[in-house]
């Protein structure tokens, strides 16, 4: 039986990674800072039924990662980005390798430009920079054949920033022309769970995953309203109002400024003229790794009506 260790199993992606890995016959170690925390979708009965084992670990504390890997005996690991990690997980990645991990799947980002080296991306380009540094550290430590960077597009859950406005039938929106693919985190988790247990297909080193349709944020919100039977009033905010709104939602000033600049266009160029690199491949990868097409925006809203008060 394959033994894998999943860091961050309480997250919207990690929880699905863990459940999917068990479905594929793996023994799954749930590496958590707080081992008493509940895991979405994993009931006590399901956990007790077998295949899941909780273990304490913190990706920002390499010594705990080393101990968890040694205790588990796992040779495969799933990791995610830890914002604010001073060395971009370099010491943690080294600790995993030394403790016996042979293969890593990292939840990265499609925002990494395809026409620049990983170390060449400016730190001012916040999201691609931090993901690229972790990828580079994985490459340095494990080599290109022993890790996979999964690069999903824009999570559909980003739209939940507007859920209060949707509930009130009045959405105040900044960056409405910005386009995104609206991929469901559960789809990403299912694909990663498959890759974690069985490895990548077709020699893929960077696995892109995208939702089935590119829409502007404005049109995405309007479509959510239509599914919910609401005729939403969508108002446009200016840059300052957009910035203030992000601050209210808990973003740091630096990240809020970055988001305002990013959403001021339809979408930044990720290299070679592509805003969504390898888009068709990323859409087909959903079926390749899960056996099903990516979840549509309409179906996701129907499945999650309670989030919007429906």
C-alpha positions as a printed NumPy array, in Angstrom:
array([[  0.   ,   0.   ,   0.   ],
       [  1.334,   3.44 ,  -0.966],
       [  1.882,   5.688,   2.042],
       [  1.521,   9.442,   1.48 ],
       [  1.621,  12.474,   3.741],
       [ -0.725,  15.395,   3.115],
       [  0.203,  18.737,   4.647],
       [ -2.701,  21.122,   5.149],
       [ -5.552,  18.564,   5.084],
       [ -7.944,  21.087,   6.665],
       [ -7.798,  23.299,   3.559],
       [-10.317,  23.358,   0.733],
       [ -7.814,  21.615,  -1.569],
       [ -5.846,  19.526,   0.916],
       [ -8.949,  17.902,   2.405],
       [ -9.979,  16.623,  -1.029],
       [ -6.405,  15.515,  -1.793],
       [ -6.465,  13.344,   1.34 ],
       [ -9.852,  11.751,   0.626],
       [ -8.974,  11.13 ,  -3.02 ],
       [ -5.658,   9.493,  -2.118],
       [ -7.477,   7.018,   0.15 ],
       [ -9.961,   6.302,  -2.648],
       [ -6.944,   5.392,  -4.783],
       [ -5.77 ,   2.872,  -2.203],
       [ -3.19 ,   4.929,  -0.306],
       [ -2.521,   5.08 ,   3.403],
       [ -2.823,   8.792,   4.16 ],
       [ -1.079,  10.663,   6.956],
       [ -2.809,  13.936,   7.783],
       [ -0.035,  16.362,   8.772],
       [ -1.566,  19.162,  10.833],
       [ -0.449,  21.929,  13.175],
       [ -3.458,  21.123,  15.364],
       [ -4.38 ,  17.433,  15.175],
       [ -7.736,  18.085,  16.861],
       [ -8.983,  20.351,  14.104],
       [-11.888,  19.141,  11.968],
       [-11.295,  18.286,   8.313],
       [-13.903,  19.307,   5.704],
       [-15.722,  16.315,   4.267],
       [-14.024,  13.828,   6.582],
       [-16.478,  12.579,   9.177],
       [-15.375,  10.697,  12.271],
       [-16.945,   7.52 ,  10.877],
       [-15.146,   7.883,   7.558],
       [-11.849,   8.569,   9.277],
       [-12.338,   5.604,  11.598],
       [-13.185,   3.34 ,   8.65 ],
       [ -9.53 ,   3.337,   7.748],
       [ -6.753,   4.797,   5.685],
       [ -6.359,   8.078,   7.611],
       [ -3.81 ,   8.794,  10.332],
       [ -3.346,  12.18 ,  12.017],
       [  0.124,  13.439,  12.805],
       [  1.442,  16.757,  14.098],
       [  3.611,  18.882,  11.795],
       [  4.09 ,  22.489,  10.74 ],
       [  5.604,  23.345,   7.346],
       [  7.312,  26.348,   8.926],
       [  9.087,  24.081,  11.435],
       [ 11.37 ,  21.681,   9.521],
       [ 12.096,  19.559,  12.579],
       [  8.392,  18.696,  12.948],
       [  8.187,  17.864,   9.251],
       [ 11.21 ,  15.578,   9.515],
       [  9.721,  13.75 ,  12.505],
       [  6.329,  13.377,  10.823],
       [  7.851,  11.91 ,   7.676],
       [ 10.002,   9.472,   9.646],
       [  7.057,   8.37 ,  11.79 ],
       [  4.763,   7.93 ,   8.803],
       [  7.254,   6.172,   6.568],
       [  5.645,   8.05 ,   3.679],
       [  7.641,   8.484,   0.491],
       [  5.226,  10.871,  -1.236],
       [  4.065,  14.268,   0.021],
       [  1.626,  17.025,  -0.852],
       [  2.598,  20.564,   0.18 ],
       [  1.153,  24.033,  -0.288],
       [  2.458,  27.589,  -0.195],
       [  3.004,  29.079,   3.256],
       [  2.72 ,  32.846,   2.907],
       [  5.466,  34.603,   4.793],
       [  7.849,  31.634,   5.003],
       [ 11.241,  33.352,   5.162],
       [ 13.11 ,  30.843,   2.98 ],
       [ 10.226,  29.822,   0.7  ],
       [ 10.17 ,  26.401,   2.411],
       [ 13.769,  25.624,   1.389],
       [ 14.738,  24.154,   4.772],
       [ 11.456,  22.254,   5.039],
       [ 11.899,  20.759,   1.588],
       [ 15.432,  19.68 ,   2.513],
       [ 14.125,  18.128,   5.732],
       [ 11.499,  16.149,   3.804],
       [ 14.111,  14.778,   1.429],
       [ 16.485,  13.825,   4.251],
       [ 13.653,  12.083,   6.142],
       [ 12.714,   9.85 ,   3.208],
       [ 10.31 ,  11.682,   0.887],
       [ 11.015,  10.756,  -2.729],
       [  8.245,  12.592,  -4.609],
       [  6.422,  15.869,  -3.908],
       [  3.291,  17.466,  -5.361],
       [  3.157,  21.231,  -4.795],
       [  0.035,  23.376,  -5.142],
       [  1.471,  26.198,  -7.237],
       [ -0.107,  28.831,  -9.509],
       [ -0.773,  29.468, -13.187],
       [  0.468,  33.023, -12.681],
       [  4.116,  31.973, -13.056],
       [  5.284,  33.387, -16.416],
       [  6.375,  30.802, -18.961],
       [  8.984,  33.091, -20.527],
       [ 11.077,  33.655, -17.389],
       [ 13.233,  31.462, -15.196],
       [ 11.792,  30.692, -11.757],
       [ 14.488,  32.717, -10.005],
       [ 14.087,  35.651, -12.41 ],
       [ 10.57 ,  36.655, -11.341],
       [ 10.596,  39.958,  -9.47 ],
       [  9.567,  39.93 ,  -5.816],
       [  7.201,  42.817,  -6.593],
       [  5.136,  40.374,  -8.665],
       [  3.846,  38.9  ,  -5.433],
       [  1.83 ,  35.807,  -6.316],
       [  4.007,  34.343,  -9.099],
       [  7.214,  35.183,  -7.236],
       [  6.455,  33.269,  -4.049],
       [  5.152,  30.198,  -5.881],
       [  8.107,  30.19 ,  -8.258],
       [ 10.617,  30.256,  -5.4  ],
       [  9.094,  27.137,  -3.851],
       [  9.169,  25.41 ,  -7.24 ],
       [ 12.822,  26.391,  -7.639],
       [ 13.652,  25.013,  -4.184],
       [ 11.917,  21.752,  -5.053],
       [ 13.879,  21.54 ,  -8.287],
       [ 17.165,  22.176,  -6.488],
       [ 16.473,  19.532,  -3.846],
       [ 14.514,  16.807,  -5.611],
       [ 15.415,  17.294,  -9.26 ],
       [ 12.908,  17.809, -12.045],
       [ 11.777,  14.17 , -12.157],
       [ 10.793,  13.881,  -8.512],
       [  8.26 ,  16.658,  -8.007],
       [  5.226,  18.027,  -9.82 ],
       [  4.032,  21.623,  -9.659],
       [  0.267,  21.727, -10.097],
       [ -0.661,  25.142, -11.497],
       [ -4.401,  25.783, -11.207],
       [ -6.097,  28.88 , -12.552],
       [ -8.296,  31.306, -10.605],
       [-10.249,  29.588,  -7.848],
       [-13.996,  29.954,  -8.146],
       [-14.087,  30.615,  -4.398],
       [-12.472,  34.016,  -5.039],
       [-15.977,  35.112,  -6.01 ],
       [-17.108,  34.568,  -2.417],
       [-15.557,  37.938,  -1.639],
       [-18.831,  39.299,  -3.044],
       [-21.234,  36.946,  -1.237],
       [-22.616,  39.626,   1.087],
       [-23.389,  41.872,  -1.866],
       [-25.007,  38.953,  -3.694],
       [-27.166,  38.238,  -0.644],
       [-28.188,  41.913,  -0.544],
       [-28.843,  42.019,  -4.319],
       [-26.303,  44.832,  -4.672],
       [-22.696,  44.001,  -5.555],
       [-20.033,  46.694,  -5.393],
       [-17.325,  45.376,  -7.681],
       [-13.801,  46.445,  -8.476],
       [-11.958,  44.94 , -11.445],
       [-15.066,  43.595, -13.102],
       [-13.38 ,  43.216, -16.511],
       [-10.674,  40.922, -15.107],
       [-11.066,  37.452, -16.571],
       [-10.785,  34.183, -14.708],
       [-11.49 ,  30.517, -15.368],
       [-13.277,  29.788, -12.066],
       [-11.829,  26.374, -11.24 ],
       [-13.352,  24.575,  -8.258],
       [-10.905,  23.756,  -5.422],
       [-12.483,  20.299,  -5.114],
       [-11.549,  19.585,  -8.751],
       [ -7.972,  20.621,  -8.035],
       [ -7.889,  18.394,  -4.952],
       [ -9.146,  15.37 ,  -6.877],
       [ -6.546,  15.824,  -9.581],
       [ -3.735,  16.259,  -7.053],
       [ -4.846,  13.198,  -5.071],
       [ -4.522,  11.133,  -8.233],
       [ -1.096,  12.579,  -9.066],
       [  0.111,  12.088,  -5.496],
       [ -0.651,   8.363,  -5.591],
       [ -0.064,   7.505,  -9.249],
       [  2.227,  10.238, -10.583],
       [  1.773,  12.593, -13.536],
       [  0.679,  11.517, -17.011],
       [  2.245,  12.159, -20.393],
       [  5.533,  13.276, -18.866],
       [  3.967,  16.432, -17.399],
       [  6.19 ,  18.356, -14.98 ],
       [  3.922,  21.372, -14.596],
       [  0.302,  20.27 , -14.506],
       [ -2.066,  23.094, -15.439],
       [ -5.69 ,  22.826, -14.313],
       [ -8.421,  25.187, -15.488],
       [-12.16 ,  25.662, -15.267],
       [-14.21 ,  25.082, -18.43 ],
       [-14.986,  28.703, -19.301],
       [-13.182,  32.043, -19.094],
       [-15.474,  34.823, -17.888],
       [-14.992,  38.32 , -16.554],
       [-15.619,  38.744, -12.839],
       [-18.655,  40.907, -13.719],
       [-20.15 ,  38.182, -15.907],
       [-19.307,  35.527, -13.305],
       [-21.21 ,  37.447, -10.626],
       [-24.135,  38.02 , -12.994],
       [-24.248,  34.284, -13.743],
       [-24.264,  33.472, -10.026],
       [-27.25 ,  35.807,  -9.66 ],
       [-29.047,  34.103, -12.527],
       [-28.575,  30.633, -10.995],
       [-29.852,  31.944,  -7.664],
       [-32.83 ,  33.634,  -9.345],
       [-31.576,  37.112,  -8.474],
       [-31.456,  40.2  , -10.676],
       [-28.304,  41.648,  -9.175],
       [-27.41 ,  45.318,  -9.313],
       [-23.676,  45.427, -10.011],
       [-21.943,  48.725,  -9.257],
       [-18.381,  49.567, -10.313],
       [-15.852,  50.718,  -7.723],
       [-12.819,  52.891,  -8.429],
       [ -9.254,  51.897,  -7.465],
       [ -9.337,  53.611,  -4.05 ],
       [-12.69 ,  52.062,  -3.173],
       [-11.39 ,  48.696,  -4.36 ],
       [ -8.291,  49.063,  -2.18 ],
       [-10.349,  50.019,   0.869],
       [-12.634,  47.057,   0.274],
       [ -9.689,  44.63 ,   0.246],
       [ -8.365,  46.136,   3.48 ],
       [-11.774,  45.646,   5.098],
       [-11.628,  41.986,   4.069],
       [ -8.318,  41.541,   5.879],
       [ -5.717,  41.91 ,   3.134],
       [ -2.387,  43.512,   3.966],
       [ -1.788,  46.948,   2.409],
       [  0.923,  45.539,   0.106],
       [ -1.305,  42.7  ,  -1.121],
       [ -4.327,  44.988,  -1.501],
       [ -2.234,  47.345,  -3.636],
       [ -1.026,  44.399,  -5.728],
       [ -4.591,  43.172,  -6.267],
       [ -5.816,  46.619,  -7.313],
       [ -3.027,  46.847,  -9.879],
       [ -3.594,  43.283, -11.097],
       [ -7.349,  43.689, -11.551],
       [ -6.997,  46.973, -13.402],
       [ -6.71 ,  45.04 , -16.693],
       [ -8.436,  42.026, -18.209],
       [ -5.527,  39.954, -16.988],
       [ -1.725,  40.03 , -17.009],
       [  0.385,  38.316, -19.645],
       [  1.89 ,  35.131, -18.197],
       [  4.399,  34.795, -21.021],
       [  4.363,  34.255, -24.782],
       [  1.165,  36.294, -25.085],
       [ -0.842,  33.957, -22.85 ],
       [ -2.887,  35.081, -19.877],
       [ -3.859,  31.448, -19.251],
       [ -0.819,  29.377, -20.298],
       [ -1.655,  26.007, -21.848],
       [ -5.363,  26.65 , -21.358],
       [ -6.737,  23.827, -23.51 ],
       [ -4.338,  21.373, -21.923],
       [ -5.349,  22.582, -18.472],
       [ -9.033,  21.997, -19.233],
       [ -8.38 ,  18.515, -20.639],
       [ -6.174,  17.667, -17.657],
       [ -9.243,  17.692, -15.443],
       [-10.694,  14.729, -17.318],
       [ -7.245,  13.122, -17.617],
       [ -6.706,  13.066, -13.862],
       [-10.241,  12.79 , -12.504],
       [-12.22 ,  11.087, -15.26 ],
       [-14.659,  13.998, -15.283],
       [-14.746,  17.455, -16.867],
       [-14.123,  20.519, -14.733],
       [-17.101,  21.73 , -12.705],
       [-18.984,  24.581, -14.371],
       [-19.772,  27.814, -12.561],
       [-23.5  ,  27.033, -12.74 ],
       [-23.087,  23.563, -11.219],
       [-20.799,  24.882,  -8.482],
       [-23.354,  27.511,  -7.474],
       [-26.142,  24.91 ,  -7.429],
       [-24.022,  22.673,  -5.191],
       [-23.189,  25.55 ,  -2.849],
       [-26.419,  27.552,  -2.631],
       [-26.258,  27.552,   1.159],
       [-23.083,  29.664,   0.995],
       [-25.132,  32.395,  -0.667],
       [-28.039,  31.99 ,   1.749],
       [-30.021,  29.831,  -0.667]])
